[in-house]
């Protein structure tokens, strides 16, 4: 019995060493070059080329590859199997003429003589995006917006002045969405330098993009975080109970994203809560945080309307007595189905859904009225709501 236990591992080790010894040996060795690809068509695309060709009629052909120098001056190659007749080169960061050599390769690792083609790629995506980028003042900072028509995966580096007046990266937005805007905040309402740089996954960088002002400076709009300790619970006749299940109404504004509010379920929409902000304010924006553990899912609010009033309109809750502030829709950056989330989706989820107000309406009383949840649930649950704006003295 002991002898059998020793023999089995030895056999396995012998097999493993045999595999290692022959792992990189060609399947055959004939020393004959394959024929090169033929009828090559080079089509410029944004930041690269589409290349089509005819496959050589060699029985042991294994692949076709394109060899070129990328925009960082490094030799690169792209391979395609013998079962296709196309190669795509991406990630070129300029429109200068490129030289590409195409080879056929066989099972003996023989390469054909090269076929050289030349061409100039179309404008790289980062520069197309750059042309659409706008940098404008926003509440507490600057707002950056752009169009990514090709839906190219990019990183948008957002820069602002630090305490020493030096530009530094404040936030990096990873995205391939077609249209998007984002802001950096926390700045005083004084002239400030903001900028953006677009980077693709091949380490190509756009020019530095500034605000379109004579001195490139923007003055952030004043705002402050509205003090939640002044908030007072009010329940109008057509409001829902937000303290069902493990929820509690006061969790709306307890500054803890791990606690929730929760309605009963089975009730018609809209489902609404109201709150007395405790002082008159002009809102600049709000942030709504979804329930932890359920990004873009469950009873998290997807569509909702916001209302306000300067004077208390009465307990009946009749919406015509309230000022309509805006409609809101929670947007998942990737647009992927529920349950599938990208890093960008999770970053947005953690930051919360942000909505700004264009009109400077003075209010004291606020209503939040949900018309649709993310998974169609008939209850609503979420974590927190936070307000920014200016206090009216």
KAMOKA-V92473 format. One record per residue. N is the residue number from 1. RES is the residue in three letters. PSI is psi in whole degrees, -180 to 180 (none if undefined). BURIAL is + if it has 24 or more other ideal C-beta (glycine too) atoms within 12 Angstrom, else -. D_LAST is the distance of its C-alpha to the last C-alpha in Angstrom with 1 decimal. Layout:
# KAMOKA-V92473
N&RES&PSI&BURIAL&D_LAST + N&RES&PSI&BURIAL&D_LAST
This chain:
# KAMOKA-V92473
1&UNK&-43&-&91.9 + 2&UNK&-38&-&90.6 + 3&UNK&-41&-&92.2 + 4&UNK&-38&-&90.3 + 5&UNK&-30&-&87.0 + 6&UNK&-34&-&87.6 + 7&UNK&-41&-&88.9 + 8&UNK&-49&-&85.9 + 9&UNK&-37&-&83.3 + 10&UNK&-39&-&85.9 + 11&UNK&-40&-&86.3 + 12&UNK&-44&-&82.5 + 13&UNK&-41&-&82.3 + 14&UNK&-42&-&85.1 + 15&UNK&-42&-&83.4 + 16&UNK&-45&-&80.1 + 17&UNK&-35&-&81.9 + 18&UNK&-40&-&83.9 + 19&UNK&-43&-&80.6 + 20&UNK&-39&-&79.1 + 21&UNK&-33&-&82.3 + 22&UNK&9&-&82.3 + 23&UNK&-39&-&78.6 + 24&UNK&14&-&78.4 + 25&UNK&132&-&81.9 + 26&UNK&151&-&82.2 + 27&UNK&-29&-&83.5 + 28&UNK&168&-&86.4 + 29&UNK&99&-&87.7 + 30&UNK&-11&-&89.6 + 31&UNK&9&-&88.6 + 32&UNK&128&-&88.4 + 33&UNK&140&-&85.4 + 34&UNK&167&+&83.8 + 35&UNK&148&+&83.5 + 36&UNK&162&+&80.2 + 37&UNK&153&+&77.8 + 38&UNK&166&-&78.8 + 39&UNK&52&-&77.3 + 40&UNK&133&+&73.9 + 41&UNK&119&-&71.0 + 42&UNK&118&+&68.0 + 43&UNK&115&-&64.8 + 44&UNK&139&+&61.8 + 45&UNK&175&+&58.4 + 46&UNK&114&+&55.0 + 47&UNK&19&+&55.4 + 48&UNK&-154&+&59.0 + 49&UNK&147&+&62.1 + 50&UNK&129&+&63.7 + 51&UNK&126&+&67.4 + 52&UNK&158&-&70.1 + 53&UNK&168&+&73.8 + 54&UNK&135&-&77.0 + 55&UNK&133&+&78.0 + 56&UNK&149&+&81.4 + 57&UNK&64&-&84.2 + 58&UNK&130&+&84.8 + 59&UNK&-35&-&85.5 + 60&UNK&19&+&83.8 + 61&UNK&138&+&80.7 + 62&UNK&-38&+&77.6 + 63&UNK&169&+&74.7 + 64&UNK&139&+&73.5 + 65&UNK&151&+&71.1 + 66&UNK&131&+&69.3 + 67&UNK&132&+&68.9 + 68&UNK&171&+&66.5 + 69&UNK&124&-&64.4 + 70&UNK&-176&+&60.7 + 71&UNK&-12&+&58.0 + 72&UNK&5&-&57.9 + 73&UNK&17&-&61.7 + 74&UNK&136&-&62.7 + 75&UNK&133&-&65.6 + 76&UNK&162&-&64.5 + 77&UNK&154&-&66.3 + 78&UNK&132&+&65.8 + 79&UNK&151&-&68.4 + 80&UNK&144&+&69.3 + 81&UNK&169&-&72.0 + 82&UNK&-10&+&75.2 + 83&UNK&-1&-&74.0 + 84&UNK&173&-&71.5 + 85&UNK&30&+&71.9 + 86&UNK&145&+&68.4 + 87&UNK&141&+&66.4 + 88&UNK&130&+&62.8 + 89&UNK&127&+&61.5 + 90&UNK&167&+&57.7 + 91&UNK&15&+&55.4 + 92&UNK&130&+&56.7 + 93&UNK&14&+&54.0 + 94&UNK&178&+&55.5 + 95&UNK&18&-&57.8 + 96&UNK&158&-&60.8 + 97&UNK&136&-&64.2 + 98&UNK&145&+&65.1 + 99&UNK&126&-&68.6 + 100&UNK&133&+&69.1 + 101&UNK&127&+&72.3 + 102&UNK&135&+&73.3 + 103&UNK&151&+&75.8 + 104&UNK&148&+&77.5 + 105&UNK&143&+&78.1 + 106&UNK&-177&+&80.7 + 107&UNK&-19&-&81.4 + 108&UNK&7&-&83.3 + 109&UNK&25&+&80.3 + 110&UNK&140&+&82.1 + 111&UNK&145&+&79.9 + 112&UNK&171&+&81.1 + 113&UNK&148&-&81.2 + 114&UNK&150&-&77.8 + 115&UNK&122&+&76.9 + 116&UNK&130&-&74.5 + 117&UNK&153&+&71.9 + 118&UNK&149&-&69.3 + 119&UNK&168&+&66.1 + 120&UNK&125&-&62.6 + 121&UNK&161&+&59.7 + 122&UNK&172&-&57.0 + 123&UNK&127&+&53.5 + 124&UNK&147&+&52.1 + 125&UNK&-35&+&49.2 + 126&UNK&-32&+&46.8 + 127&UNK&-27&+&47.2 + 128&UNK&-43&+&46.8 + 129&UNK&-41&+&43.4 + 130&UNK&-39&+&42.5 + 131&UNK&-22&-&42.9 + 132&UNK&-10&+&40.3 + 133&UNK&132&+&37.7 + 134&UNK&137&+&34.3 + 135&UNK&117&+&31.7 + 136&UNK&161&+&28.3 + 137&UNK&150&+&24.8 + 138&UNK&174&+&22.7 + 139&UNK&117&+&19.5 + 140&UNK&10&+&20.1 + 141&UNK&-135&+&23.6 + 142&UNK&149&+&26.4 + 143&UNK&132&+&27.9 + 144&UNK&130&+&31.7 + 145&UNK&150&+&33.7 + 146&UNK&168&+&37.4 + 147&UNK&130&+&40.4 + 148&UNK&75&+&43.3 + 149&UNK&-34&-&45.8 + 150&UNK&-5&+&48.7 + 151&UNK&43&-&46.6 + 152&UNK&134&+&47.9 + 153&UNK&121&+&46.7 + 154&UNK&164&+&44.7 + 155&UNK&125&+&42.2 + 156&UNK&111&+&39.3 + 157&UNK&119&+&38.3 + 158&UNK&126&+&34.7 + 159&UNK&146&+&34.1 + 160&UNK&165&+&31.3 + 161&UNK&138&+&31.3 + 162&UNK&-171&-&31.5 + 163&UNK&-23&-&30.7 + 164&UNK&6&-&33.8 + 165&UNK&13&-&33.1 + 166&UNK&141&-&35.8 + 167&UNK&131&-&35.6 + 168&UNK&152&-&36.0 + 169&UNK&120&-&36.2 + 170&UNK&-35&+&33.0 + 171&UNK&143&+&34.1 + 172&UNK&121&-&37.3 + 173&UNK&112&+&37.3 + 174&UNK&125&+&40.7 + 175&UNK&155&+&41.3 + 176&UNK&16&+&43.9 + 177&UNK&152&+&41.7 + 178&UNK&-44&-&42.2 + 179&UNK&141&-&38.6 + 180&UNK&157&+&35.7 + 181&UNK&151&+&32.4 + 182&UNK&161&+&30.6 + 183&UNK&155&+&27.8 + 184&UNK&141&+&27.4 + 185&UNK&-179&+&24.1 + 186&UNK&19&-&22.6 + 187&UNK&149&+&22.5 + 188&UNK&157&-&20.1 + 189&UNK&62&-&19.2 + 190&UNK&155&-&22.3 + 191&UNK&127&-&25.7 + 192&UNK&147&+&27.6 + 193&UNK&126&+&31.0 + 194&UNK&156&+&31.5 + 195&UNK&169&+&34.8 + 196&UNK&149&+&36.9 + 197&UNK&135&+&40.6 + 198&UNK&130&+&42.6 + 199&UNK&136&+&45.4 + 200&UNK&178&+&48.0 + 201&UNK&-1&-&50.1 + 202&UNK&12&+&52.9 + 203&UNK&36&-&50.9 + 204&UNK&139&+&50.6 + 205&UNK&141&+&47.4 + 206&UNK&176&+&45.7 + 207&UNK&163&-&44.7 + 208&UNK&130&-&41.3 + 209&UNK&127&+&38.8 + 210&UNK&172&+&35.8 + 211&UNK&147&+&33.1 + 212&UNK&64&-&34.7 + 213&UNK&159&-&33.1 + 214&UNK&-38&-&35.1 + 215&UNK&7&-&34.2 + 216&UNK&8&-&33.6 + 217&UNK&151&-&30.1 + 218&UNK&148&+&26.9 + 219&UNK&109&-&23.3 + 220&UNK&146&+&21.4 + 221&UNK&142&+&18.2 + 222&UNK&140&-&15.2 + 223&UNK&160&+&14.3 + 224&UNK&157&+&13.9 + 225&UNK&129&+&15.4 + 226&UNK&131&+&13.4 + 227&UNK&115&-&14.3 + 228&UNK&-17&+&17.0 + 229&UNK&-15&-&17.5 + 230&UNK&-7&-&14.8 + 231&UNK&146&+&16.7 + 232&UNK&132&-&18.7 + 233&UNK&131&+&22.0 + 234&UNK&144&+&22.7 + 235&UNK&114&-&26.1 + 236&UNK&169&+&26.7 + 237&UNK&-32&-&30.2 + 238&UNK&19&+&31.0 + 239&UNK&157&+&29.4 + 240&UNK&165&+&31.8 + 241&UNK&116&+&32.5 + 242&UNK&17&+&31.3 + 243&UNK&27&-&33.0 + 244&UNK&163&+&36.5 + 245&UNK&-130&-&39.1 + 246&UNK&7&-&37.7 + 247&UNK&164&+&34.1 + 248&UNK&134&-&31.3 + 249&UNK&-46&+&28.0 + 250&UNK&-14&-&25.9 + 251&UNK&-13&+&27.5 + 252&UNK&-33&+&25.2 + 253&UNK&40&+&22.6 + 254&UNK&7&-&24.6 + 255&UNK&32&-&24.8 + 256&UNK&107&-&28.5 + 257&UNK&-1&+&30.3 + 258&UNK&-6&-&33.5 + 259&UNK&161&+&32.3 + 260&UNK&164&+&32.1 + 261&UNK&158&+&31.2 + 262&UNK&127&+&34.2 + 263&UNK&171&+&35.1 + 264&UNK&-44&-&38.6 + 265&UNK&152&-&40.3 + 266&UNK&6&-&42.5 + 267&UNK&154&-&39.6 + 268&UNK&159&-&38.9 + 269&UNK&153&+&36.2 + 270&UNK&154&+&33.3 + 271&UNK&127&+&32.2 + 272&UNK&144&+&28.6 + 273&UNK&158&+&26.0 + 274&UNK&152&+&22.5 + 275&UNK&141&+&19.6 + 276&UNK&116&+&16.4 + 277&UNK&-9&+&13.9 + 278&UNK&-5&-&12.3 + 279&UNK&158&+&8.7 + 280&UNK&133&+&7.6 + 281&UNK&159&+&8.6 + 282&UNK&112&+&10.8 + 283&UNK&139&+&14.0 + 284&UNK&-36&+&16.3 + 285&UNK&164&+&19.1 + 286&UNK&158&+&20.6 + 287&UNK&130&+&23.8 + 288&UNK&123&+&26.2 + 289&UNK&128&+&29.0 + 290&UNK&167&+&32.3 + 291&UNK&133&+&34.5 + 292&UNK&145&-&36.4 + 293&UNK&-9&-&40.1 + 294&UNK&60&+&39.8 + 295&UNK&127&+&38.6 + 296&UNK&45&+&38.6 + 297&UNK&177&+&40.5 + 298&UNK&-145&+&40.5 + 299&UNK&16&+&37.7 + 300&UNK&137&+&35.0 + 301&UNK&133&+&33.0 + 302&UNK&-45&+&34.3 + 303&UNK&136&+&32.8 + 304&UNK&159&+&29.6 + 305&UNK&146&+&27.0 + 306&UNK&138&+&23.3 + 307&UNK&158&+&21.4 + 308&UNK&166&+&17.9 + 309&UNK&142&+&16.4 + 310&UNK&-41&-&13.2 + 311&UNK&150&-&15.1 + 312&UNK&121&+&17.8 + 313&UNK&-6&+&21.0 + 314&UNK&164&-&23.5 + 315&UNK&-12&-&25.8 + 316&UNK&-22&-&28.4 + 317&UNK&15&+&26.7 + 318&UNK&120&-&28.2 + 319&UNK&-27&+&26.9 + 320&UNK&-17&-&27.1 + 321&UNK&0&-&24.2 + 322&UNK&151&+&22.0 + 323&UNK&124&+&20.8 + 324&UNK&122&-&23.0 + 325&UNK&-47&+&21.2 + 326&UNK&161&-&24.3 + 327&UNK&146&-&27.7 + 328&UNK&145&+&28.5 + 329&UNK&125&-&31.9 + 330&UNK&124&+&32.8 + 331&UNK&130&-&35.3 + 332&UNK&119&+&37.9 + 333&UNK&-42&+&38.6 + 334&UNK&-24&+&42.4 + 335&UNK&8&-&42.8 + 336&UNK&161&-&45.5 + 337&UNK&162&-&46.4 + 338&UNK&135&-&44.8 + 339&UNK&-14&-&46.2 + 340&UNK&114&-&46.8 + 341&UNK&135&-&44.1 + 342&UNK&172&-&44.1 + 343&UNK&-37&-&42.5 + 344&UNK&-39&+&39.8 + 345&UNK&-46&+&39.2 + 346&UNK&-39&-&38.8 + 347&UNK&-42&-&36.4 + 348&UNK&-41&+&34.2 + 349&UNK&-45&+&34.5 + 350&UNK&-38&-&33.4 + 351&UNK&-31&+&30.4 + 352&UNK&160&+&29.3 + 353&UNK&124&+&28.7 + 354&UNK&137&+&25.8 + 355&UNK&134&+&24.2 + 356&UNK&162&+&21.8 + 357&UNK&127&+&19.9 + 358&UNK&-31&-&20.8 + 359&UNK&136&-&18.6 + 360&UNK&68&-&14.8 + 361&UNK&129&+&14.3 + 362&UNK&127&+&11.1 + 363&UNK&162&+&12.2 + 364&UNK&-32&+&12.0 + 365&UNK&138&+&15.8 + 366&UNK&141&+&18.2 + 367&UNK&142&+&22.0 + 368&UNK&115&+&24.6 + 369&UNK&108&+&28.0 + 370&UNK&132&+&31.0 + 371&UNK&-14&-&34.0 + 372&UNK&140&+&36.3 + 373&UNK&167&+&37.0 + 374&UNK&-42&+&38.8 + 375&UNK&13&-&42.2 + 376&UNK&10&-&42.0 + 377&UNK&150&+&41.4 + 378&UNK&5&-&40.5 + 379&UNK&164&+&38.1 + 380&UNK&135&+&34.9 + 381&UNK&137&+&34.1 + 382&UNK&-178&+&31.8 + 383&UNK&-47&+&30.1 + 384&UNK&153&+&26.4 + 385&UNK&135&+&23.3 + 386&UNK&142&+&20.5 + 387&UNK&145&+&17.3 + 388&UNK&153&+&15.7 + 389&UNK&-149&+&12.8 + 390&UNK&143&+&9.4 + 391&UNK&135&+&6.2 + 392&UNK&113&-&3.8 + 393&UNK&none&-&0.0
